[in-house]
Amino acid sequence: MIAQDPSLADAHAALAMIEIENFRTMTADVGDPRKLDRATQHAVQAVRRDPLSATGHLALALANFHAKRFVDFRASAKRALLLNPCHSDMLAMLGMCFVRRAQWDEGMPLVERALVLDPLCPDWYHMPKAMFLMMTKGPEEAIAEYKKRPMPDFFAYHAILLWFHVEVGDMSWAEFEKTLLLQAAPDAESFMKRYFDAICLCDDIAERALAAFARVGLRITG
């Protein structure tokens, strides 16, 4: 599509989103800065070619977030939300970014609005709310929220649920989730820390999760 018409803003935005997803996907090369550089280049092109593209500003916001340019992230996120305040996926994505930084007051209203706008939402909408509940209420509330929409075979689902079950004291279930995690991502121990860094998970959240992993014998080395 880009080759046919390089002025297409939506195409640049889509390519940026693909590169971001590749950057943060839990594989051996998670956090490859070259992917993030390409994402930023495409997102900048999207906004340049169509300044009124909410998708373009969303792509730029996510590129800035994962590059830890948090001031620029906020500016791009604000612009995207002004242009399309009722796009549930965008609300949930941006809300998740704020939640990963433990910025609950900014993130949770976006997540809650996304859940209202799309009652049949994708499963991952419940991830940031569950994390918020874990950090502010307790593991029981977090587990109840998280299990509303199971995501079997998705490594992050099993990793987070493992953490929650350790904190609630259900070690047998935590061991079961460990087995499922290693089935989904056999090399998880070698790059879990890099995955947390790639998604910009704040230290308070990351340290609690890593402590839980250690309690079930996971040796997180990278």
N, C-alpha and C positions, 0 to 999 in steps of 0.2 A: 504493500500500500504506500509506504513512504517513498519507494523508488518511483512509483507512478505519479505521486503528487507530494513532494516534500513539504508543502505548506500545510498539510493536514494536522491541525493541532491535536485532535483526538487520537490520531495514530501515534504521535510522539508521546502523549500521555499514557497510552496503553503500553508502549514499549518501556517507559519509565517504570510503570507498575510491575511489569514482568521482571525487570532487572532488580527492583527492590525485593520482590518475592524470592528471587534466586539468591540475593545477598543474605537474606535472613533464614533461608531454608536450612534445616538441620542436616547438613552433610559435611563431609570432610573439609570442604572449602568454604564453610560458613564464614561470613565476614570479609570476603574478598573485596578489598577497596576498589578494584577495577570495575566491579559490577555497580557499585554505588556511584562511581564517577560517571558511568554511562547513564545511569538513572537520572542523575542530576542534569546532564547535558540534554537528555530528551525532555525532561520536565521544563527546563528553561526554554527550550524551543517551543513547547506547547503553549506556555504562557505568552511568549513573545508573539507567536502567530495568532493567538486569540486571547486577548487579555480578559475576555468575559467568559472564558471556559472554566467552570467550576472544577471539572475533572483535571484540567491542567494545573490549577492551583492546589488541588488535593495531591496530585503527584509530586509537585514541588514541596509541599508541606511534608510529605512522607520522606522524600529524599533528604530534606533538611533535618528532619528528626533523626533518621538513622545515621546521619553524619554528625550528630550531636551539635548541630547549629540550632540551638533551641529558641533563640530570639527570632531567627528567620522562620523557624517552624511555626511559631505563634502567629507571625504576620501572615504567612501563606494560609494557615488554617482559618484565620479570621476572614480572609478574603474568600476562601472557598465556601465557608458557611454563609456569608452574605449573599453570594451568588446562587446558592441552592440550599436553603435552610431545611429542606424536608427530604433530603436524600438519605435514607436510613443507613445504607452501607457506609457513606461518608461520615455520618455522625458516629457510627460504631467504630470505624477505623481511627478517627481522631480521638474519640473518647478513650480507646484502648491505649493510645500513645500517652495521654495524660495519666491514665491509671498506672502504666508501667513506671512512671516517674513518681508515683504516690501523690499525685496532684488531684486528690479526690474531688474537691469542690469544682474543678473545671471538667474533669473527665466524666464523672457519674451522671450529671444532667444530660450529657450527649448520649451516653449509653442508654439511659432510661428512655429518652425520647426515641431513640432508634427502636427499642423494644416495643414501644407503643405504636409507632408508625408501621411496623412490620411484625405482627403477631406470629407470622409463619416464617420468622427470620432464620437465616443460616445458623447452624449450631454454635459457631464461634462467637456470636453476640453475647453469649452467657459467660465467656471466659473472663472478660474484665470485671463483670459484676461479681463473679465468684472470688476473684483475687481481692477486690475491694472488701468483700465480706470477711475473707480470711484475715486481712490485716486490721480490720476495724471492729469486727464482731466476734468471730470465732470459727473454728474448723467445721463445726456441725452445720452452721448456716451456709458456709462456702460449699460444702459437699452437696447439700440439698439443692443449691442453685446449679451447681456444675452438672449434676446428674439429670437435670431436666432434659438435656439434649446430649446424650452420649456421642462420642466421636471415636469409635473403636478403630484401632490401628493408626491413629494420629499420635505421633510421639509426644507432642506437647500436652495433649489431653492426659496421657498416662503419667507423664512426669509431674504435672501439677496435682493430679489426683493422688499420686504417691505421697507427695509432700503433705497434702491435707490429711491423709489417713495417718501418717506418722504423728502429726500434731494432735490428732484426736485420740491417739493411743492405740489404734487398731493396726498392730504390726503385721498380722496375718494378711490383711487386705493390702497393706502397703507392699508386702513381699509379692503379692499377686500382681500388683500394678508394676512393680519392678520387672517382673517376667515379661509383661506385655510391652513395657517400654523397650527392653532390650531386643524383643522380637521385632518391634517397629524400627528401631535404630540401634543395631548391634554395636556400633562404635560410639554410642552416646557419651561414655565416660571420657573419651578423648577430645571431645569438643563442646561439652555442655557449657563451660564457662564462656567460650567464644560465642556461643549462641546467645547467652544472656547478655553479653556485651553488644552483640549485633542488634538485638531488639531494644537496647538501651534500658534494660531493667535496672531500677535503682538499687543501691547497695543493700538497703534494709530488706527488700523483698528477696533479692538474690541470695543473701547470706542465710536467710531462714530456709529457703528451698535447698540450698547446698548442705546445710546442717541436717536436714531431713534425709537427703540422699545418703549422707555418710552413715546414718543410723541403720540403713538397710544394706550397708556394705558396698555401696557404689563408690568407686575410686575415681573421682572427677579430677582429671589431670590437665585438661586444657579446654 
